[in-house]
């Protein structure tokens, strides 16, 4: 075999091998870049809590707008007082979980699949979900010249962000509910499931390599700007049209050693969500300003204006929907039946909610003892 062919084959083999452990590792959406080294925000002021600093990770993505806005507006730092906020951004769920496991971050905003995967791989010893941040923001968008009805999806090429990620699992589950068959690993069957990085999905759509995509925002709206049409909003498939897309996780060590800091971050998240919901236009501009600071450019107005209304910012982690998402992954053959008991600790969040005069939220029987 020529050297070039051997090199190509090796790269393909390595890529295939690398994909296997990531079955549920990808975050629900890809960001615009990553920064492993924490960036210190405005100088802390006031009384210091039990830690000198707290390191928070999130994605530069609209589904993480609670983190974007809370950071941009200084809400988290205000609640932390003299404890310094340090921020790292990530563009993949596995890298954020690895950072948490390596004690590089203390708290993270992350999607349900990597939270489930991280918890089960560590046998329940690394993280807890301590709050919710967002629901929704996922759509099936298609080429209207090729697909006019849901039935037309059969036989077409539809992209998802990554094998086994949150949207991939949701699409495979939807396919199964139509009575169609697809091999979950190869993506071949009655529908061709084409795993395509969100960053290149618009190019794939323009070239005709895909006929549509089941993707989060802002990728869905980027495809619409290329001529695609929204065929289905995933929220329509869930009770009360709500399902978790972004959670807040914490390392168990940090939670045990610095409960006051965790509470301050959660108070910042709750107050940020309240501000977002009371000031949607300002919040949208704030999120875009933070995206510009992180990536060098904001989202175009036509993209963010279309994407923003599909997102719901909520403190409730919607635990029952996380359990259902895990069940869908098991049904698709992408995950062994997981033991998720202990994945949640909502006591700090409920303490904050009570203080704010808000109702408590439930853990669907999956709370830590």
C-alpha positions, 0 to 999 in steps of 0.5 A: 500500500502506498504511504499516502494510502496507509496514512489515510487509512490510519487516520480513518481508523483512529477517527473511528476508534475515537468516536466509540467512547464518545457515544454520549459524550458530545454536548448538545451543541458545538461552540465557536472555540475553546479555551482551556485556561481560565480567564479571570473576570472583573476584579472581585469586590466585597467579602470573600466566600470560603474559596478564593476563586471559582472556575466555571466552564460553559459553551459559547452557544445560545443554549448556554445563554444563562452563562453568557449573560450572567458572565457578560452582565457581571451577575455571577461576580456580584453574587460571589463578592470577594471570591473571584470568578474565572471562566473557561469555554469549551466546544465539546462535552467530553472536554468539559467533563475531563476538565471537571475530573481533572480539577480544572473547573469546579462548575460547568454548564453542559448538556444532558448526554455528557452529564449522563455519560460522565456520571455513569463512567465515574460510577457516580463519583465525580459530578452532581447536577445542581440546576437547570439553565435552558430548555428547547432550542432544537429543530428539524430543518430541511430542504423544502424542495426535497422534503415537504412533510414528515413522511418525506424524511424517509430515504433522505440524508439528515445530519445530527451533530455527532454519533450518540450526542443529545440530538442524535439520540433524539432523532434516532428515537423519533425515527423509531417512533415512525416505524422506520429502521436505522442502524445506530452505529452506521446511520444507514437505513430507512433514513441516512443519519449523517453525523456532521459537526455543527460548524460545517453543517451549513456548508454540507447543506449548501453542497447537497451532502445533506437534505436537512438536520436535527440540530440545536440553535443557532445551527438550525437558524443558520441553515434556515438562512441558507434556505432550509425550512423548519419542519419540526420543533423538538419541544412539540414532542415533549410534555408541556413542550419542555426538555432539558438542553443545558444543566449546571453540574459541579464536582462533588468535592467542590460541592462538599468543600464550598457549599456557600460558593455553589449557592452563590453561583446558583443564586447568580444563575437564578437571577440571570434567568429572571433578568433574561426572561424579564428583558428578552431584547437586552438579554439577546444583545448581551448574549451576542456581545459575550459571543463576540468577545469570545469568538471575535464576531457576533451572530448575524441579526437574522440568525439570533433573532430567529433562534432566540424565541425557541429557547426557554431559560429555566432553573428547573433541570427538568429531571424527568426529561433527562431520565427519558433521554437516557431511556431513548439512548438505551432503546437506540442501542447506544447506552447500557441501562444506566443507574442515575440515582444520585446524579442530582443534588437540588438542595442548594438550588431549592434553598435559593429558590425559597429565598427568592419566593419561588417554588422548589424543583424536583429531581424525579427520584434521582437525587443524592441521599 
